[in-house]
Amino acid sequence: MKTTKTAQLLCSLVVGCLALTAIQANGQTVVNSLDGDIFFGIRAADTTNSYLVDLGQASTYRDAAPGSTITISQTIVNGTDISNIEGADWYTRQFNGTHATFWAVMGARQFTDGTDPNNTLYSTNPSTTPWLRHSNSTQGVTRSLYNSLETTYNGSISTSNSTTGVEQSNASQNTWATFQPGGANSGGISFQTWNPTNEGGPSDILYFDRIIPGTGASVQIGWFTLGSDGTLTFFAEPVPDAVNTASLFAGALLLLGLLDWQRRRTLSA
């Protein structure tokens, strides 16, 4: 009996090694995310699978130089992967009279990195009006949903074209599509948080908000675009235009002068 169990164990190890060798030969890897990473996700209303890609730490985008551009390598977000998963016409195809494909970028931090506090969220936004901030506990709920997405992602096998991209079945638990409108974990909106959605169509500009727990509006740190070849690009918020800033300053001085003149006139009356 002991000999049989030993043989079975050795057989399992050999099969595992052969499988790992085959994966490596195809350029695939086992993927794992880190706290504070952000994900790019794309799905289609008329397909059964989605594409989920780890873009690395949100701080890379948060701390980007004002006005700078970050082009995500095709070894990360890959256009061939998108075409294979969502169809060759993914960029232009329509479904029920509107675009068929939807994409977004989002992430959450469970523990502070020294700059972002616990439960800081990051999310794309179809609108230029930043998402509202919420309490630490409320944003913690969103972060826990994100953690479920991470758990499902971790340990998956990447595609042969991307080092961090995986193909997911929309019908599986805690995959990207389940947290988007219509999905089992969505509550009808994106990650039960962003109403109606944090997604956009293929050619849409999606603004990127940093959402620290609290009240009031979050901060827009830039925006993403997605090219027809699958190129994902981030544009960091530029430095405020010097001419406009000077004009605002001059206008403020003029207003203060007028107020002072009115005050003096009132006192002398």
ABEGO torsion letter per residue (X at the ends): XAAAAAAAAAAAAAAAAAAAAAAAAAGBBBBBBBBGBBBBBBBBAABABBBBBBAEBAAAAAABBBGBBBBBBAABBBAAAAAAAAEAAAAABBBGGBBABBBBBBBBBABBAGABBBGBBBBBBABABBBBBBBAAAAAAAAAAAAAAAAAABGBBBBAABAABBBBBAABBGBAAAABBGBAAAGGBBGGABOABABBBAABBBBBBBBBBEBEBBBBAEBBBBBAAGBBBBBBBBBBBAAAAAAAAAAAAAAAAAAAAAAAAAAAX
